[in-house]
Amino acid sequence: MMKKILILLIIAIVSAGSAISGQSLTIQGRIYDKADGSIIQNAVITLKPDNKVVTSDQNGQYIFTCTPGKKEITTRVLGYRSENIRF
């Protein structure tokens, strides 16, 4: 049976930027097992439509810098069911 992952997302505006660079924001969060609260290291997190991929660190944390707009985060961890969050 596949376990479910809970993803915490914290979205913060890093800077409004200039007309040349445009706006950017930071999306960061932590991956952990919803059942027992244990941290999940080395989870693969994909941000679409930006097509950015990161891996969670030893604390289960990850971070993306991207432009504003509709986003989808997908997680992949061996032994767990993939999860998608749209925002």
TIVO-2410 file (N, C-alpha, C; in nm, 3 decimals):
# residues 87
REC num residu      c1      c2      c3 atome chaine
REC   1      M   0.084  -0.117   0.000     N      A
REC   1      M   0.000   0.000   0.000    CA      A
REC   1      M   0.089   0.124   0.000     C      A
REC   2      M   0.056   0.218  -0.085     N      A
REC   2      M   0.133   0.342  -0.095    CA      A
REC   2      M   0.089   0.439   0.013     C      A
REC   3      K   0.185   0.508   0.072     N      A
REC   3      K   0.156   0.609   0.173    CA      A
REC   3      K   0.129   0.742   0.107     C      A
REC   4      K   0.064   0.829   0.178     N      A
REC   4      K   0.033   0.962   0.126    CA      A
REC   4      K   0.131   1.063   0.185     C      A
REC   5      I   0.175   1.158   0.105     N      A
REC   5      I   0.267   1.262   0.150    CA      A
REC   5      I   0.189   1.390   0.169     C      A
REC   6      L   0.218   1.459   0.278     N      A
REC   6      L   0.161   1.590   0.299    CA      A
REC   6      L   0.268   1.692   0.267     C      A
REC   7      I   0.234   1.789   0.186     N      A
REC   7      I   0.328   1.892   0.147    CA      A
REC   7      I   0.283   2.024   0.206     C      A
REC   8      L   0.373   2.088   0.277     N      A
REC   8      L   0.343   2.221   0.328    CA      A
REC   8      L   0.404   2.322   0.233     C      A
REC   9      L   0.325   2.418   0.192     N      A
REC   9      L   0.372   2.521   0.101    CA      A
REC   9      L   0.367   2.655   0.169     C      A
REC  10      I   0.473   2.729   0.155     N      A
REC  10      I   0.476   2.867   0.202    CA      A
REC  10      I   0.515   2.950   0.082     C      A
REC  11      I   0.426   3.039   0.041     N      A
REC  11      I   0.452   3.122  -0.075    CA      A
REC  11      I   0.479   3.263  -0.026     C      A
REC  12      A   0.592   3.318  -0.066     N      A
REC  12      A   0.628   3.453  -0.026    CA      A
REC  12      A   0.680   3.529  -0.146     C      A
REC  13      I   0.643   3.655  -0.152     N      A
REC  13      I   0.696   3.739  -0.260    CA      A
REC  13      I   0.833   3.786  -0.217     C      A
REC  14      V   0.934   3.753  -0.297     N      A
REC  14      V   1.071   3.790  -0.265    CA      A
REC  14      V   1.099   3.933  -0.307     C      A
REC  15      S   1.064   3.966  -0.430     N      A
REC  15      S   1.085   4.103  -0.475    CA      A
REC  15      S   0.994   4.132  -0.593     C      A
REC  16      A   0.958   4.258  -0.605     N      A
REC  16      A   0.877   4.298  -0.719    CA      A
REC  16      A   0.963   4.308  -0.843     C      A
REC  17      G   1.092   4.330  -0.828     N      A
REC  17      G   1.183   4.336  -0.941    CA      A
REC  17      G   1.163   4.460  -1.025     C      A
REC  18      S   1.240   4.468  -1.130     N      A
REC  18      S   1.229   4.581  -1.223    CA      A
REC  18      S   1.154   4.537  -1.348     C      A
REC  19      A   1.129   4.631  -1.435     N      A
REC  19      A   1.060   4.599  -1.560    CA      A
REC  19      A   1.142   4.503  -1.645     C      A
REC  20      I   1.274   4.509  -1.631     N      A
REC  20      I   1.361   4.421  -1.710    CA      A
REC  20      I   1.356   4.278  -1.657     C      A
REC  21      S   1.369   4.261  -1.525     N      A
REC  21      S   1.375   4.126  -1.469    CA      A
REC  21      S   1.237   4.069  -1.437     C      A
REC  22      G   1.137   4.154  -1.426     N      A
REC  22      G   1.003   4.107  -1.394    CA      A
REC  22      G   0.993   4.068  -1.248     C      A
REC  23      Q   0.880   4.013  -1.210     N      A
REC  23      Q   0.858   3.974  -1.071    CA      A
REC  23      Q   0.909   3.832  -1.049     C      A
REC  24      S   0.946   3.806  -0.926     N      A
REC  24      S   0.981   3.669  -0.889    CA      A
REC  24      S   0.929   3.642  -0.749     C      A
REC  25      L   0.907   3.516  -0.719     N      A
REC  25      L   0.865   3.477  -0.587    CA      A
REC  25      L   0.934   3.349  -0.548     C      A
REC  26      T   0.930   3.320  -0.419     N      A
REC  26      T   0.991   3.200  -0.366    CA      A
REC  26      T   0.883   3.108  -0.313     C      A
REC  27      I   0.891   2.983  -0.351     N      A
REC  27      I   0.801   2.880  -0.300    CA      A
REC  27      I   0.889   2.784  -0.222     C      A
REC  28      Q   0.856   2.765  -0.095     N      A
REC  28      Q   0.934   2.673  -0.015    CA      A
REC  28      Q   0.843   2.590   0.072     C      A
REC  29      G   0.890   2.476   0.113     N      A
REC  29      G   0.808   2.389   0.196    CA      A
REC  29      G   0.888   2.275   0.253     C      A
REC  30      R   0.818   2.185   0.316     N      A
REC  30      R   0.880   2.069   0.380    CA      A
REC  30      R   0.796   1.946   0.346     C      A
REC  31      I   0.863   1.836   0.318     N      A
REC  31      I   0.796   1.710   0.286    CA      A
REC  31      I   0.806   1.619   0.409     C      A
REC  32      Y   0.691   1.568   0.453     N      A
REC  32      Y   0.694   1.473   0.564    CA      A
REC  32      Y   0.578   1.376   0.552     C      A
REC  33      D   0.590   1.265   0.622     N      A
REC  33      D   0.488   1.161   0.622    CA      A
REC  33      D   0.370   1.207   0.707     C      A
REC  34      K   0.254   1.211   0.648     N      A
REC  34      K   0.134   1.260   0.717    CA      A
REC  34      K   0.097   1.169   0.835     C      A
REC  35      A   0.122   1.041   0.823     N      A
REC  35      A   0.082   0.946   0.927    CA      A
REC  35      A   0.162   0.961   1.056     C      A
REC  36      D   0.294   0.972   1.045     N      A
REC  36      D   0.376   0.976   1.166    CA      A
REC  36      D   0.460   1.103   1.182     C      A
REC  37      G   0.455   1.194   1.084     N      A
REC  37      G   0.527   1.320   1.094    CA      A
REC  37      G   0.675   1.312   1.065     C      A
REC  38      S   0.722   1.195   1.021     N      A
REC  38      S   0.865   1.181   0.993    CA      A
REC  38      S   0.904   1.258   0.868     C      A
REC  39      I   1.022   1.316   0.871     N      A
REC  39      I   1.076   1.394   0.759    CA      A
REC  39      I   1.110   1.302   0.643     C      A
REC  40      I   1.084   1.348   0.522     N      A
REC  40      I   1.118   1.269   0.403    CA      A
REC  40      I   1.229   1.340   0.329     C      A
REC  41      Q   1.346   1.275   0.327     N      A
REC  41      Q   1.462   1.327   0.256    CA      A
REC  41      Q   1.462   1.276   0.112     C      A
REC  42      N   1.529   1.348   0.026     N      A
REC  42      N   1.550   1.308  -0.113    CA      A
REC  42      N   1.422   1.287  -0.193     C      A
REC  43      A   1.316   1.357  -0.156     N      A
REC  43      A   1.194   1.356  -0.238    CA      A
REC  43      A   1.221   1.442  -0.361     C      A
REC  44      V   1.170   1.401  -0.475     N      A
REC  44      V   1.184   1.479  -0.598    CA      A
REC  44      V   1.060   1.563  -0.614     C      A
REC  45      I   1.079   1.695  -0.620     N      A
REC  45      I   0.968   1.789  -0.631    CA      A
REC  45      I   0.981   1.863  -0.763     C      A
REC  46      T   0.873   1.863  -0.842     N      A
REC  46      T   0.872   1.927  -0.974    CA      A
REC  46      T   0.773   2.043  -0.971     C      A
REC  47      L   0.815   2.157  -1.026     N      A
REC  47      L   0.731   2.275  -1.036    CA      A
REC  47      L   0.697   2.297  -1.183     C      A
REC  48      K   0.567   2.296  -1.213     N      A
REC  48      K   0.521   2.320  -1.350    CA      A
REC  48      K   0.438   2.446  -1.351     C      A
REC  49      P   0.433   2.522  -1.456     N      A
REC  49      P   0.487   2.496  -1.589    CA      A
REC  49      P   0.634   2.535  -1.605     C      A
REC  50      D   0.700   2.573  -1.497     N      A
REC  50      D   0.839   2.617  -1.504    CA      A
REC  50      D   0.938   2.504  -1.534     C      A
REC  51      N   0.893   2.379  -1.515     N      A
REC  51      N   0.978   2.261  -1.537    CA      A
REC  51      N   1.106   2.265  -1.455     C      A
REC  52      K   1.093   2.308  -1.328     N      A
REC  52      K   1.206   2.307  -1.236    CA      A
REC  52      K   1.193   2.185  -1.147     C      A
REC  53      V   1.307   2.125  -1.114     N      A
REC  53      V   1.309   2.005  -1.030    CA      A
REC  53      V   1.411   2.025  -0.920     C      A
REC  54      V   1.371   1.996  -0.795     N      A
REC  54      V   1.462   2.000  -0.682    CA      A
REC  54      V   1.442   1.872  -0.600     C      A
REC  55      T   1.535   1.849  -0.507     N      A
REC  55      T   1.527   1.736  -0.416    CA      A
REC  55      T   1.524   1.789  -0.273     C      A
REC  56      S   1.438   1.731  -0.190     N      A
REC  56      S   1.430   1.777  -0.051    CA      A
REC  56      S   1.560   1.744   0.022     C      A
REC  57      D   1.598   1.832   0.114     N      A
REC  57      D   1.724   1.814   0.187    CA      A
REC  57      D   1.705   1.722   0.308     C      A
REC  58      Q   1.806   1.716   0.396     N      A
REC  58      Q   1.801   1.628   0.512    CA      A
REC  58      Q   1.691   1.666   0.611     C      A
REC  59      N   1.639   1.789   0.600     N      A
REC  59      N   1.528   1.833   0.684    CA      A
REC  59      N   1.394   1.826   0.612     C      A
REC  60      G   1.394   1.767   0.492     N      A
REC  60      G   1.272   1.756   0.413    CA      A
REC  60      G   1.233   1.884   0.344     C      A
REC  61      Q   1.320   1.985   0.347     N      A
REC  61      Q   1.288   2.117   0.292    CA      A
REC  61      Q   1.328   2.128   0.145     C      A
REC  62      Y   1.253   2.213   0.074     N      A
REC  62      Y   1.283   2.244  -0.066    CA      A
REC  62      Y   1.251   2.390  -0.091     C      A
REC  63      I   1.304   2.444  -0.201     N      A
REC  63      I   1.280   2.585  -0.235    CA      A
REC  63      I   1.289   2.604  -0.386     C      A
REC  64      F   1.198   2.683  -0.439     N      A
REC  64      F   1.198   2.723  -0.580    CA      A
REC  64      F   1.194   2.875  -0.587     C      A
REC  65      T   1.258   2.933  -0.687     N      A
REC  65      T   1.240   3.074  -0.724    CA      A
REC  65      T   1.179   3.073  -0.863     C      A
REC  66      C   1.069   3.145  -0.880     N      A
REC  66      C   0.997   3.140  -1.006    CA      A
REC  66      C   0.919   3.269  -1.028     C      A
REC  67      T   0.855   3.278  -1.142     N      A
REC  67      T   0.769   3.392  -1.174    CA      A
REC  67      T   0.627   3.363  -1.123     C      A
REC  68      P   0.548   3.467  -1.097     N      A
REC  68      P   0.410   3.447  -1.052    CA      A
REC  68      P   0.324   3.379  -1.159     C      A
REC  69      G   0.215   3.322  -1.117     N      A
REC  69      G   0.121   3.259  -1.208    CA      A
REC  69      G   0.070   3.128  -1.152     C      A
REC  70      K  -0.013   3.060  -1.228     N      A
REC  70      K  -0.066   2.931  -1.185    CA      A
REC  70      K   0.047   2.829  -1.185     C      A
REC  71      K   0.054   2.751  -1.078     N      A
REC  71      K   0.162   2.653  -1.060    CA      A
REC  71      K   0.105   2.520  -1.018     C      A
REC  72      E   0.185   2.416  -1.038     N      A
REC  72      E   0.153   2.282  -0.991    CA      A
REC  72      E   0.281   2.220  -0.938     C      A
REC  73      I   0.275   2.167  -0.816     N      A
REC  73      I   0.388   2.097  -0.758    CA      A
REC  73      I   0.353   1.949  -0.753     C      A
REC  74      T   0.447   1.866  -0.798     N      A
REC  74      T   0.431   1.721  -0.795    CA      A
REC  74      T   0.546   1.663  -0.714     C      A
REC  75      T   0.515   1.566  -0.627     N      A
REC  75      T   0.618   1.500  -0.549    CA      A
REC  75      T   0.632   1.355  -0.592     C      A
REC  76      R   0.756   1.306  -0.585     N      A
REC  76      R   0.783   1.165  -0.613    CA      A
REC  76      R   0.881   1.114  -0.508     C      A
REC  77      V   0.839   1.009  -0.439     N      A
REC  77      V   0.923   0.946  -0.337    CA      A
REC  77      V   0.901   0.795  -0.347     C      A
REC  78      L   1.008   0.719  -0.346     N      A
REC  78      L   0.999   0.574  -0.352    CA      A
REC  78      L   0.918   0.524  -0.232     C      A
REC  79      G   0.816   0.443  -0.259     N      A
REC  79      G   0.733   0.388  -0.154    CA      A
REC  79      G   0.611   0.472  -0.118     C      A
REC  80      Y   0.597   0.587  -0.183     N      A
REC  80      Y   0.484   0.676  -0.158    CA      A
REC  80      Y   0.410   0.704  -0.288     C      A
REC  81      R   0.284   0.734  -0.275     N      A
REC  81      R   0.203   0.776  -0.390    CA      A
REC  81      R   0.239   0.920  -0.424     C      A
REC  82      S   0.248   0.953  -0.553     N      A
REC  82      S   0.274   1.090  -0.595    CA      A
REC  82      S   0.159   1.179  -0.554     C      A
REC  83      E   0.191   1.304  -0.524     N      A
REC  83      E   0.092   1.402  -0.487    CA      A
REC  83      E   0.106   1.524  -0.577     C      A
REC  84      N  -0.005   1.586  -0.612     N      A
REC  84      N  -0.007   1.709  -0.692    CA      A
REC  84      N  -0.082   1.816  -0.615     C      A
REC  85      I  -0.027   1.937  -0.617     N      A
REC  85      I  -0.095   2.051  -0.559    CA      A
REC  85      I  -0.096   2.162  -0.663     C      A
REC  86      R  -0.214   2.214  -0.692     N      A
REC  86      R  -0.227   2.327  -0.786    CA      A
REC  86      R  -0.262   2.452  -0.707     C      A
REC  87      F  -0.201   2.562  -0.746     N      A
REC  87      F  -0.232   2.690  -0.680    CA      A
REC  87      F  -0.205   2.804  -0.775     C      A
***
